[in-house]
Structure formats: C-alpha cells, structure tokens
Amino acid sequence: MFKIMTALITPFQEDESIDFDALKKIIQRQLQDGVDGFIVCGTTAEAPTLSEDEKFAILEFVIEQCNHQVPIWFGCGSNHTKETLRLCQKAQAYDIEGVLLVTPYYNKPSQEGLYEHYKTIASQIQTNIMLYDVPGRTGVQLAWETIDRLLQTCSNITALKHASHDLSNIYKLHEKYPDFCIYSGEDNYFMEGKEAGMCGIVSVMSHLHLKKMKECVEGNHALLEKLVHGAEYIFLGGSPVTLKYMLMQLKQCTLTVRLPLVPLTKDLQLVLDKYMASTEFEDLLS
C-alpha cells in the first residue's frame, strides 16, 4: 500500500504563539480523511523558528491527538551532530515511530562526513531513523554508496525521504533492499515515485487534497494532472507560506508565519484567489 503521510504545518496565532486549536482541527480532519502518518516539526512546520520547548509541546500534542491511530515521525535533524544526537535521545522517550534526520545543511560535508554523522547518531539511539535527502535545500546529496554503507551498518535506519527528481538511487535501493521503505518528498512527482517503487510520500499538498491523492493512488489517474497542477500553486510562494494562505482562505488557520518567512505579496494572493475560485480547485476539495 502506498502511504500518504502529512508534513504538518505549525499554525500560529497572530501574535506568533502556537495555535493548538487550529492544529487540533487539522489533525482530526487528516485522521478522518485517512492519513497514514505525520511528520512533526519538519521544515514545513517552520522548525528552525521553533524553540526546543515548542517542538516538544507540539510533539506531545500530536501524540495525544493521534492516540496510536497513525505513526508519528519527529524532525530532529540539523547541521550539528552532537545537538542532533541530544534531541534524538530526548525524543526517543516519546511514543513515536522514529526521527527524521535531514542531511546537514550549509556546511556541505563529504560523503564520509555524512556517513559518520548518521552512524554516530544511529549507534547511540534505539529508535528508528528516516534519512532525509533534499539536496536542493541542503546543498549536499546522499550518494548511493553512502546509503548502502549505512544500511549495512545501522539496523535502526529503516526509511528514507527522497526529495529529488533523480530516481537512480531509488532503483538501486529497491533492487538491493526491497523491504527498505522510501518516501517521496516531491508532491508534483508522487506518482513517479510510486512507479519507481517508493512505499509512500511525505506530503505538503495532503493538507488540502489528501482524499483525492488517495483516490489517484488507488487508480483514479484522471486526477493526476489536476493534483500536479495544484502542487505547483501550493509551492508558488514558498512552503509553507502559500499553503497557510490557502488554509486561511478555507478558515483553517491564520496566514501568520515567523521571520525570515513573510506573507505572500498581493500579486501572488490574487493568483491564488483566482485558482481557488476555479472548478478545478473545488473538484480537488470535494
């Protein structure tokens, strides 16, 4: 079964405090629509702007709301290995499926550095690890050889989130490790990911179109073009800024984001307003 997990946003009040009422409604609607899991405090949640206390308050809240209905992965990754390890050790005390660890960003470690980063963390925690390879944002890519070494060394590395249009690693992994779980991180390529053998997607678009994504995966391929087109709009002004604007228009949260993110320009708002008034968008919500 191709799973759709939602990378949860962090709704804010206008004063930038966390809006737990809005978060509760989002979670409950997702559960009702059949979500297969949540990524909590990933970059879609504006995690770099959240304090440690806020991150763990959100995690506790999501765990309580889910009540064992779906797995929860918690974002702990950073470009500081010891700090990442400390957060992972703290997180594993919670009722989670595992931790999501992005490749260290900005400092562009070598493949040996990436291997040692993940091996160091994996050897000192017991919980599952989902590697997160997103070279377009971090500036570094996990090579096939590095992933292969890690899977031979670290039994608690159980999944990969692959956010790249390059699927060559996916074919190699699927052939050598058929039971290793790979999630797409690309909403507008989610069906290509499925066809390449991925077991699911970590989605931003699912905040809006979870039911239609599921229908598409289950065989209603007539929806695919509309969903890919919709994904283009959702990322038009950056994530999660555009998504929050669209959810605000649907009265599900405020459009408040924390700096360095800023609200959409008026021109982009007009573009989105026109799209959201279209029958195409209404069809994806029904």
N, C-alpha and C positions, 0 to 999 in steps of 0.2 A: 504493500500500500504506500502510495506517495503521500508523505505527510506535509501539512502546511502549518508551520509554527510562526507566530507573530512576534516580531521585534517591537515590544511595547514602547510607546512614547511615554514621556512623563508630562502629564497635564499640569499646568501651573495656574494659580490664581493670578489676578492682575498685579499683585504685589510680589510675584515670582515665588511664593511659597507653593508647596506641592498640593495639588487639588485632588485629594484622595476620593472625594465623592465622584468626580469625573472619571478617575481611574477605575473605581469600582464598577461604574456603568459600562465602561469599555470592556473590562474583563468579563463581566457577566454576559454581555452581548456576544463576545467572542466564544465563550463556552457554549452558549445557546446555539450558535451557528456551527459548532463542531470543530473548533480549533484543536490542533493536535499537540500544542505545547506553546510555551512562552520563552522568549529571551528577555531577561530583565536586566536593565542597566547596561545595555549595549550602547553604541553610539547614537542610535535612533532615539534613545532616551535622554540624549544630551548628557551622557555620563561624565564627560570631562568637566562639566559645570556643577556636578552634584558633589556635596561633601560625603565623606565616608558614612557619617550618621544618617544622612538622607538616603544613601544607597541601601543600607541595611534596613532602614524603616520601610522603604519601598519593597524590598525582598520579603520581609515579614508579612507585609500587607498582601502581596500577591499570593504567597503561600497560604495564607488564611482564606483568601477568596477562592482559590482553586480547590482547596480541601481534597487533595490527592486525585483530582479528576484528570489532570494532564501533567506531563513532566515540565520542570522549570530549569532553565539554564541561566546562570548568573555571570554577567560580564565582569571579569577581574583583570583583564589584560592591560598592560602599559609597556613603556619602554624602559622600565626599571625592574630588573629581575627580582631583586630581594623584596621590593614593595609588592610586586605581583604575587610572589610566594606568600607573603604575610597575609594578603587579602584572601588568597585561596585557602590558607589554613583556617582563617576565621570563617569563611563561607561554608566549608565542608561540615561544620557543625549544624547547618540548617538542612531542612528537608528539601534537597534539590537533586536533580538528575546529575548535574555536574557544572563545571565552569567553562565559560567561553573565553579563550585567550587569543587576542589579536597578535599578529607579528609585531615586534617592537617597531614603532614608527619613528620617523625623522632621522634617527642615528644610523640607519641602514647597515645593520650587522651583516657579516658574511654568513654563508650557509653554515659554517662551523659554529658561528656565534648563535644562529637561530637554533641549531641542534642542541647546543649546551644550555641555552635559555630554557627550552621546553623540557629537556632531560632533567635539569636541576629542579624544576618545579614538580614534574611528574614523580620524581623519586622521593619527594618529601610530603606528598599528599596521597590520600586514598581515593578521593572522589574522581569521577570521570572528567576527562578533558576533551573539549571540542576545539581543535585548532581553527584559527580564523585567518584565512589568506585573502587579503584585499589590497593587492599591490598598487592600485590606482590611488589609494588614500595613504598607505604607509610608506611607499617608496621602495619596498622590498618584496620579493616573491619567494614563497616556499618552493624550492626545487623538488622534483620527484624523488631524487636521491636522498634528500633530507627527510622527507615524509617517510620514505621507505625505512631509513635508519631508525627513525623514532618509533615506528610501528613494531620493529623488531626488538626494540629496547624497552619500551614503556607500555605495559599492558593496559594502563588506565587511560591511554589516548584512544578514545573509542569513536570519534567523529571528526569531521572536517566541514567547516563552512567555506565554500569556494565562491568568492565574489570576483570572477574574472570571466571574460568571454573565451579564454583559452581553455579548451576542454581536454588537452592532451594528457595532463596529469590524471584526469578522471578516468579515462580509458585504461591507463596503466594500473591505477589503483583497483579499479573494478576487476581487472583480469587477475591480479595477484592476491588481492584481499576482497573477495566477493561479499564478505559479511561486514566489511567496514562501511560505516554509514557516512555518506557525503550529502551535505545540504547545499543547494544553490543559494547564493546571496544576491541573485540578479532577477528582479521581478519581471523585467521585459524579456528574459531568456528562460523562464521557468520550465517551459515545455521542452526546450532543447536540453535542459538539464535532466529532465525526466527521461528523455530518449537516450541520453548518454549513460544512464544507469544510476543517477542520483536517487536517494531514498526520500528526498523531500526538499522543501525550501524554507529558509528563514526570510519572511516577507514583511515588507512595509505596507504594500498595497492591500494586504489582507485586513488591515484596519477598516477598509471601505468595502472590499469586494470578496471577502472570504467565501461566501456561499457560491458565487459564480466561478471562482477559482477551482473550488471543489468539483463543480459541475463540469468544468473544462477537463480537469484531470480524469474524471470518470467517463469521459467520452464525448462530451458536447463541444467538439472542436470548433464549432461555429462561433463560440465566444472568444476564441483566442485572439483574433485581430482586435476586438474591442478592448480586451484586457491589456494587450501590449500597448495600444494607443492610450489607454487610461494610465498606465505606468509612466508613460512619457510626461503626462501632465503632473502626476504626483511628485516627480523629481524636477520639475521645471525650475523652481526657485530654490532648490536645495532641500535636503532632508534633515529634520522633519518640518521645516518651515511651511512648505506647501501643504503637506498633509494636515498640519494643525489649522491652516486657513480653511481647508475643505471641511475638516471636522467641526470647526467653529460655525461654518455656514449650515451645518447639519445639527447645530446646537448640542454638540457632544463635548466640547471643551473650549477654552479661550484660545486665542492665537498667540498668547504670551510665550516668548522664547527668551532664553538667557544669552547675554552677550558672550561670545562675539557674534552669535546669530542675531539677525534683526528681522522684523516683519517684512512681508513682500511689498514690492513697490506697487503703486496704484495701477500701473500698466499691466503688471502680472495679475493683479487681482481681477481686472476687467477680463483678461483672457480666461482665467479660471471661472469667473462668474458665467461667462458665455458657455463654456464647456459644461458646467454643472446644470445649466438650464436646458441642455440638449437631451433629446430622447435617448441618445447613446449612453449617457451617464445614468439616466433614470433606469434604463434596462439593466445596468450592472448593479444597481441597488436593489432591484425587485427580488 
